[in-house]
Amino acid sequence: MSIRETRYTIINIMIYATKIKLKPGRIYPHSALEISTIYLVGVQNERFYAKEVVYDLVKQGYIIQVNISPHYPKLIAAISSEGEKYVRSEPNDTVQDNLLRLPQI
């Protein structure tokens, strides 16, 4: 009797942040705190999600990347000094948070 090895292909489904909506009255954001919702693709329901929901997804271990090439930085969960949940992108060689570089709706 021989033992057959079964190989499984693990499909890593990527989730990307592709556009943002700012809080009312904001036009030129200077901080990720000014974002109200983030559009996610690669999820079952591709749509805008509240930044607090995206925060919770990141805290649960989902890897969400900003759709800015070539680095595609990951989102990081953060809490403001006032206790507001939000996300920002991993720092890289750009001055501005890459999340703020996404198209605004």
C-alpha positions in Angstrom: 0.0 0.0 0.0 1.4 3.4 -1.0 0.7 6.7 0.5 -0.4 9.3 -2.0 0.5 12.9 -1.4 -2.2 15.4 -2.2 -1.2 18.9 -3.0 -3.4 21.8 -2.3 -3.1 25.1 -4.1 -3.7 27.9 -1.7 -5.3 30.9 -3.5 -4.5 34.1 -1.8 -7.3 36.5 -2.6 -6.0 40.0 -2.5 -8.1 42.9 -1.2 -7.4 46.3 -2.5 -8.5 49.8 -1.5 -9.1 51.6 -4.8 -10.8 54.9 -4.0 -11.9 57.0 -1.0 -14.6 59.4 0.1 -13.7 62.2 2.4 -15.7 63.5 5.4 -18.1 66.3 4.5 -16.5 69.6 3.9 -13.0 68.1 3.1 -11.5 68.7 -0.3 -7.7 68.3 0.1 -7.0 65.7 2.8 -3.8 66.0 4.9 -4.4 63.0 7.0 -6.0 59.5 6.7 -8.3 60.7 9.5 -10.2 62.8 7.0 -11.4 59.7 5.1 -15.0 58.6 5.7 -15.2 55.5 3.5 -12.9 53.3 1.4 -13.9 51.3 -1.7 -12.7 47.7 -1.5 -12.3 45.2 -4.3 -11.5 41.5 -3.9 -14.3 41.1 -1.4 -17.7 39.5 -2.0 -19.5 42.8 -2.0 -17.2 45.4 -3.7 -18.4 48.8 -2.4 -17.5 51.6 -0.1 -17.0 50.6 3.5 -16.8 52.8 6.6 -13.2 53.3 7.7 -14.1 51.8 11.0 -15.2 48.6 9.2 -11.9 48.5 7.3 -10.1 49.0 10.6 -11.9 45.9 12.0 -11.1 43.9 8.9 -7.4 44.7 9.3 -7.4 43.9 13.0 -9.0 40.5 12.2 -6.0 39.7 10.0 -7.2 40.6 6.5 -4.5 42.0 4.3 -5.7 45.0 2.5 -3.4 46.8 0.1 -3.6 50.3 -1.4 -4.0 50.0 -5.2 -0.9 52.2 -5.9 1.9 50.6 -7.8 4.6 49.5 -7.6 4.6 49.0 -3.8 0.9 48.3 -3.1 1.4 49.2 0.6 -0.7 47.4 3.2 -3.2 49.2 5.4 -2.4 49.5 9.1 -5.1 49.9 11.8 -4.7 53.0 13.9 -6.6 54.9 16.6 -6.5 58.7 16.9 -5.8 60.6 20.1 -9.6 61.0 20.4 -10.2 57.3 20.1 -11.3 57.3 16.4 -10.6 54.1 14.5 -9.1 54.6 11.1 -6.6 53.0 8.7 -3.4 54.4 7.1 -0.9 52.8 4.7 2.5 51.4 5.6 5.1 54.1 5.3 7.4 54.0 2.3 9.5 56.5 0.4 6.5 58.9 -0.2 5.8 61.9 2.0 2.0 61.6 1.8 0.1 58.5 2.9 -0.6 56.4 -0.2 -4.2 56.0 0.8 -4.7 59.7 0.2 -3.3 59.3 -3.3 -6.3 57.2 -4.4 -9.1 58.7 -6.5 -11.6 60.7 -4.4 -15.3 60.3 -5.1 
